[in-house]
Amino acid sequence: MALGQFSPADLAIDMGTNRTRIYVRGKGIVINEASAVAMDSGKNGRIVAIGDSAEEVAGRSDNRIRILHPVQQGKITDLETAQLMIQYFVNKAIGTVRLKPRAIAVKPIGCTRMEESILKRTVETIGCRAMVITDSIIASGIGAGLSVYEPQGSFIVDIGAGKTEIALTSMGGIVISHSVPVGGNQIDREIVEHIRREYEMSIVEHTAEQIKFDLTDISRPDTSDRYIVVRGRDIATGMPTTAEIRIEGIRAAVCTVLDQILEAVKWVLTRVPPEMCVDVLKNGIMVCGGSSLLPKLADKITDAFGVPSLIAREAGECAVLGAGYMADHFEVYSSSVENKKL
């Protein structure tokens, strides 16, 4: 088999703050697991679990077990742990293959040369024979079905777990972009703090993550005065407890984070070149990322700016699906990325 011909080991890799996703050419997304490693902090320092199984260990083991998250705000902050994690995931995805894989890996907006080098060193752990690093926002645009390589503007908002990226793209490049270090995790923390402050009850962020999707409409106040039952720990007594939590209070807490995201979107919108404003008004704002699934979020964005907004299909997987499409056409996209570097 010639190196340029079809190889089932060609990969797309998206190492996110909360989830790592791997796409295998010809198979689709085969890994979608927590970006987490459970390690015994004792003398041997052994790995206890990786991925979803590591998250299951959290809070359910003795104090010697530490849960490490090697990716923060979309960037690798613990190289050694990230290398262990990606090697495990790739082995799980493709096993042992005779031909080393080619890989498309995504990087966040504003990634420095050093941060890109760390990403490259991490992916090199799998022994790939060729690698392309591409902007996550471009990959997300492809995964959302946008014509990002055409001579027209595509406005993309990607709300991830640790950060939100906003960009206007055209002809495969980024015309203008901005990112803020807030996303789904910050929303969860706001919910945790709201319940602690208003109901004197402690809950974990995983519970908060489930609560936010009980909202019915993030775009306007909930006039139905709905309540949901939440279980947690009474702060005063330390005992397990149950409380009825008002939905409108949750919505208001979530909006404190969304308002920061909307300010970042506004920053980019007000800097769109005049000749591309017609593209934005015609094509609208494409919203993706796992935290874009809040009910009626597109309506909230449309109301704020008067620009049509749409939540992408398979919003949480757009980046890896777009990078996967690039892996399916590796020769074409590797050439286009290299040409942009020249």
C-alpha positions in Angstrom: 0.0 0.0 0.0 1.4 3.4 -1.0 1.6 5.9 1.8 -0.8 8.3 0.1 -3.5 5.7 -0.3 -6.4 4.9 2.1 -5.3 4.0 5.6 -7.8 3.0 8.2 -5.4 4.5 10.8 -5.7 8.1 9.8 -7.0 10.1 12.7 -8.5 13.4 13.9 -7.8 14.3 17.5 -9.6 16.9 19.5 -8.3 17.2 23.1 -10.8 19.4 24.9 -10.9 20.6 28.5 -13.6 18.1 29.5 -13.7 15.6 26.6 -11.2 14.0 24.2 -12.6 12.9 20.9 -10.9 10.8 18.3 -12.2 10.2 14.8 -10.9 7.2 12.8 -11.0 7.4 9.0 -13.7 5.1 7.7 -15.2 4.6 11.2 -16.2 8.0 12.5 -15.9 9.1 16.2 -14.7 6.1 18.1 -13.4 7.8 21.3 -15.5 10.4 23.3 -14.2 10.2 26.8 -13.4 12.5 29.7 -10.0 14.2 29.5 -9.0 12.8 32.9 -6.4 10.5 34.4 -6.8 8.9 37.9 -3.4 8.5 39.5 -2.4 6.8 42.8 -0.3 9.5 44.6 1.5 6.8 46.7 5.1 5.7 46.2 4.4 3.8 42.9 2.4 6.7 41.3 0.6 4.2 39.2 -2.3 5.0 36.8 -5.6 3.8 38.2 -7.9 4.8 35.3 -8.1 7.0 32.2 -11.1 8.7 30.6 -14.6 8.1 31.7 -13.6 5.5 34.2 -11.2 8.1 35.8 -14.2 10.5 36.3 -16.2 7.7 37.9 -13.4 7.3 40.5 -13.5 11.0 41.5 -14.9 11.4 45.0 -15.4 7.7 45.4 -11.9 6.6 46.5 -9.4 7.4 49.3 -7.3 10.6 49.4 -4.4 8.9 47.6 -6.2 8.9 44.3 -5.8 12.2 42.4 -7.8 13.1 39.3 -5.6 14.9 36.8 -7.0 17.0 34.0 -4.1 17.7 31.6 -6.1 20.1 29.4 -7.3 23.5 30.7 -9.2 26.0 28.7 -8.4 24.0 25.6 -4.6 24.0 26.1 -2.4 21.2 27.4 -1.0 22.2 30.8 0.4 18.8 31.8 2.5 17.3 29.0 3.4 14.0 30.6 -0.2 13.2 31.7 -1.6 14.3 28.3 0.9 12.0 26.5 -0.2 9.0 28.7 -3.8 9.8 28.0 -3.7 10.2 24.3 -1.6 7.1 23.9 -4.2 5.1 25.8 -7.1 6.6 23.8 -5.3 5.9 20.4 -4.5 2.3 21.4 -8.1 1.9 22.3 -9.3 3.4 19.1 -7.1 1.6 16.5 -5.1 -1.0 18.5 -1.7 -2.0 16.9 -1.5 -1.2 13.2 1.4 -2.0 10.9 1.2 1.4 9.2 1.7 4.4 11.5 -1.3 6.8 11.5 -1.5 10.2 10.0 -3.2 12.7 12.3 -5.1 16.0 12.1 -5.0 17.7 15.5 -6.9 20.8 16.5 -5.5 23.8 18.3 -7.4 26.6 20.1 -7.5 30.3 19.0 -4.6 32.3 20.3 -2.4 29.2 20.7 1.2 30.3 21.1 4.1 28.6 19.4 5.1 27.0 22.6 1.5 25.7 23.2 1.4 24.4 19.7 4.7 22.7 20.2 3.3 21.0 23.3 0.3 19.8 21.4 2.6 18.5 18.7 4.8 16.6 21.2 1.7 15.1 22.8 0.3 13.8 19.5 3.8 12.6 18.4 3.6 10.1 21.3 1.3 7.9 19.2 4.1 7.6 16.6 2.3 9.2 13.7 4.1 9.3 10.3 2.5 12.7 9.4 0.7 15.3 11.3 -1.3 18.5 10.6 -2.2 21.0 13.3 -5.3 23.1 12.3 -7.4 25.8 14.0 -10.2 24.3 16.0 -12.6 27.1 14.8 -11.9 26.1 11.2 -12.5 22.5 12.0 -15.7 23.4 13.8 -16.9 25.4 10.8 -16.4 22.4 8.5 -18.1 20.1 11.0 -21.0 22.5 11.2 -21.4 22.3 7.4 -20.1 25.8 6.6 -18.1 26.6 3.5 -15.1 28.0 5.3 -12.9 27.6 2.3 -15.1 29.7 0.1 -14.5 33.4 -0.5 -17.3 34.4 1.9 -17.5 35.2 5.6 -18.6 32.5 8.1 -19.2 33.7 11.7 -18.7 31.0 14.2 -19.2 30.9 18.0 -17.8 27.8 19.7 -18.8 27.5 23.4 -16.6 24.8 24.9 -16.1 23.7 28.5 -13.2 25.9 29.4 -13.4 28.7 26.9 -15.5 30.3 24.1 -14.0 31.0 20.7 -15.5 33.5 18.2 -14.2 34.0 14.7 -15.1 35.3 11.3 -13.5 33.0 8.7 -13.1 33.1 5.0 -11.1 31.1 2.4 -9.8 28.7 5.0 -8.4 31.5 7.2 -9.4 33.5 10.2 -10.2 37.1 9.4 -10.8 38.2 13.0 -11.2 36.3 16.2 -11.5 36.6 20.0 -11.7 34.1 22.9 -12.7 34.4 26.5 -11.8 31.9 29.3 -15.4 31.1 30.1 -17.6 28.3 29.0 -19.7 25.4 30.3 -17.5 24.8 33.3 -18.0 28.4 34.5 -21.7 28.0 34.0 -21.7 25.0 36.2 -19.7 26.8 38.9 -22.2 29.7 38.9 -25.0 27.2 39.5 -23.1 25.6 42.3 -22.5 29.0 43.9 -26.1 30.1 43.4 -27.4 27.0 45.2 -24.8 27.4 48.0 -25.7 31.0 48.5 -29.5 30.9 48.2 -30.3 27.4 49.6 -27.2 26.7 51.8 -26.7 23.4 50.0 -23.6 22.0 48.5 -23.7 20.2 45.1 -21.0 18.9 42.8 -20.4 20.5 39.3 -21.7 17.3 37.6 -25.1 17.9 39.2 -25.0 21.5 38.1 -24.3 20.4 34.6 -27.5 18.3 34.6 -29.5 21.1 36.2 -28.8 23.7 33.5 -30.4 21.5 30.8 -33.6 21.5 32.9 -34.1 25.1 31.7 -36.7 25.5 29.1 -35.8 28.9 27.7 -32.5 30.7 28.4 -33.5 33.7 26.3 -36.2 35.2 28.6 -37.3 35.0 32.3 -39.3 32.0 33.4 -42.7 33.3 34.4 -44.1 29.9 35.3 -42.3 29.9 38.7 -41.1 26.3 38.1 -39.1 24.4 40.7 -36.9 21.3 40.4 -35.8 18.9 43.1 -32.1 18.9 43.8 -30.1 16.6 46.1 -26.9 17.6 47.9 -25.4 18.3 51.3 -26.7 20.7 53.9 -23.8 23.2 54.5 -24.8 23.8 58.2 -25.3 20.2 59.3 -23.2 18.2 56.7 -26.2 15.9 56.2 -27.6 14.8 52.8 -30.6 16.9 51.9 -33.1 17.7 49.3 -34.3 21.2 48.2 -36.7 22.6 45.7 -34.7 25.0 43.5 -36.5 27.8 41.6 -35.7 27.5 37.8 -35.6 31.3 37.3 -32.7 31.6 39.8 -30.8 29.0 37.8 -31.5 30.9 34.5 -30.2 34.1 36.0 -27.1 32.4 37.3 -26.4 31.0 33.8 -26.9 34.3 32.2 -24.1 35.9 34.2 -21.7 33.8 32.2 -23.7 34.1 28.9 -23.5 37.9 29.2 -19.7 37.6 29.1 -19.9 35.4 26.0 -22.3 37.9 24.3 -19.8 40.7 25.1 -17.1 38.7 23.3 -19.4 38.1 20.3 -20.2 41.8 20.2 -16.4 42.6 20.2 -16.0 40.5 17.0 -19.2 41.7 15.3 -18.2 45.3 15.7 -14.9 44.6 13.9 -16.3 42.7 10.9 -14.9 44.4 7.7 -17.7 46.3 6.0 -17.5 44.2 2.8 -18.2 41.1 4.9 -21.1 42.4 6.9 -23.5 41.2 4.1 -22.1 37.7 4.5 -22.8 37.7 8.3 -26.3 39.0 7.8 -27.0 36.5 5.1 -25.4 33.4 6.6 -26.0 34.3 10.2 -24.1 33.1 13.3 -23.3 29.4 13.6 -23.1 28.3 17.3 -21.4 25.1 18.2 -19.7 23.4 21.2 -21.2 21.3 23.9 -22.5 24.3 25.9 -24.4 25.7 22.9 -27.2 23.2 23.7 -28.8 25.4 26.3 -32.5 25.7 25.4 -33.2 28.7 23.1 -29.6 30.0 23.2 -29.8 30.8 19.5 -32.8 33.0 20.2 -30.9 34.9 22.9 -28.1 35.6 20.5 -30.4 36.7 17.7 -32.3 39.0 20.1 -29.0 40.6 21.3 -27.6 41.4 17.9 -30.4 41.2 15.3 -28.4 38.6 13.4 -29.9 35.2 12.6 -28.3 32.5 14.8 -28.4 28.7 14.4 -27.2 25.9 16.7 -25.2 23.4 14.7 -26.3 19.8 14.4 -24.1 17.5 16.6 -22.9 20.8 18.1 -20.6 19.2 20.7 -18.7 17.2 18.1 -18.3 19.8 15.4 -14.5 20.2 15.8 -13.7 16.5 15.7 -16.1 15.9 12.8 -14.6 18.8 10.8 -11.1 17.5 11.6 -12.3 14.0 10.7 -13.4 15.3 7.3 -9.9 16.7 6.9 -8.5 13.3 7.8 -10.7 11.7 5.2 -9.1 14.0 2.6 -5.7 14.2 4.2 -3.6 15.0 1.2 -5.9 17.9 0.2 -6.0 19.5 3.6 -2.4 18.9 4.5 -1.4 20.8 1.4 -3.8 23.7 2.1 -2.5 24.1 5.7 1.1 24.0 4.6 0.4 26.6 1.9 -1.1 29.0 4.5 2.1 28.8 6.5 4.2 30.0 3.6 
